[in-house]
Amino acid sequence: MAEILEAAMLVCFGLSWPMNAYKNYRARTAAGTSWQFLGLITVGYLLGVAAKFVAGSITWVLAVYFINLACLSVNWAIYFRNCKLDKAANETRLKA
């Protein structure tokens, strides 16, 4: 039962990442995106994975951690893309 509850928590939390990635991709700006928040969440997931290995509790729930990390990786990629777009827009404004 504990595994089901943990997986449910991860699924509920993890559903936000695709929605966030889509919103940020369409926004085309990193404004309003906190790299510190993304970093803390990334560390949290990695610690959760480490806890599974340390406890020897390598079950199907570990796959949900990796799916969430993959979705979070997409958010990181979009964040860096948007930073690049912001830099280009600022340089264009300075030239004008």
C-alpha positions in Angstrom: 0.0 0.0 0.0 2.9 2.4 0.8 4.2 2.0 -2.8 0.8 2.8 -4.3 0.5 5.9 -2.2 4.1 7.0 -3.0 3.4 6.4 -6.7 0.1 8.3 -6.6 1.9 11.3 -5.0 4.6 11.2 -7.7 2.0 10.9 -10.5 0.0 13.8 -9.1 3.1 16.0 -8.7 4.6 14.8 -12.0 1.5 15.7 -14.0 2.5 19.4 -13.6 5.7 19.1 -15.5 4.3 18.5 -19.0 1.8 21.4 -18.5 4.6 23.7 -17.2 6.9 22.7 -20.1 4.1 23.5 -22.6 3.3 26.9 -21.0 7.0 27.9 -20.9 7.6 26.7 -24.5 4.8 28.9 -25.7 5.8 31.8 -23.6 9.3 31.9 -25.3 10.8 33.7 -22.3 12.5 32.5 -19.1 10.9 35.4 -17.2 8.9 34.0 -14.3 10.8 30.7 -14.3 12.9 30.0 -11.3 16.0 28.0 -11.9 16.4 27.7 -8.2 13.0 26.0 -8.0 13.8 23.6 -10.8 17.1 22.8 -9.1 15.5 22.1 -5.8 12.9 19.8 -7.4 15.7 18.0 -9.3 17.7 17.5 -6.2 14.5 16.2 -4.4 13.8 13.6 -7.1 17.5 12.5 -7.1 17.4 12.1 -3.3 14.2 10.1 -3.7 15.9 7.8 -6.2 19.0 7.5 -3.9 16.7 6.6 -1.0 15.2 3.8 -3.0 18.6 2.4 -3.7 19.9 2.9 -0.1 16.8 1.2 1.3 17.1 -1.6 -1.2 13.5 -0.8 -2.2 14.0 -1.0 -5.9 10.4 -1.5 -7.2 8.2 -0.3 -10.0 7.8 3.0 -8.1 11.4 3.9 -9.1 10.2 4.0 -12.7 7.8 6.9 -11.8 10.7 8.8 -10.3 12.6 8.4 -13.6 9.6 9.5 -15.7 9.3 12.6 -13.5 13.0 13.3 -13.9 12.6 12.9 -17.7 9.8 15.5 -17.7 11.8 17.8 -15.5 14.7 17.5 -17.9 12.4 18.8 -20.7 11.6 21.8 -18.4 15.3 22.4 -18.0 15.9 22.3 -21.7 13.1 24.8 -22.3 14.4 27.0 -19.6 17.8 27.2 -21.3 16.2 27.7 -24.7 14.1 30.6 -23.3 17.2 32.1 -21.7 18.9 32.1 -25.1 15.8 33.7 -26.7 15.7 36.4 -24.0 19.4 37.1 -24.6 18.9 37.4 -28.3 15.8 39.7 -27.8 17.8 42.0 -25.5 20.7 42.2 -27.9 18.2 43.1 -30.7 16.7 45.8 -28.5 20.1 47.3 -27.7 21.0 47.5 -31.4 17.8 49.3 -32.2 
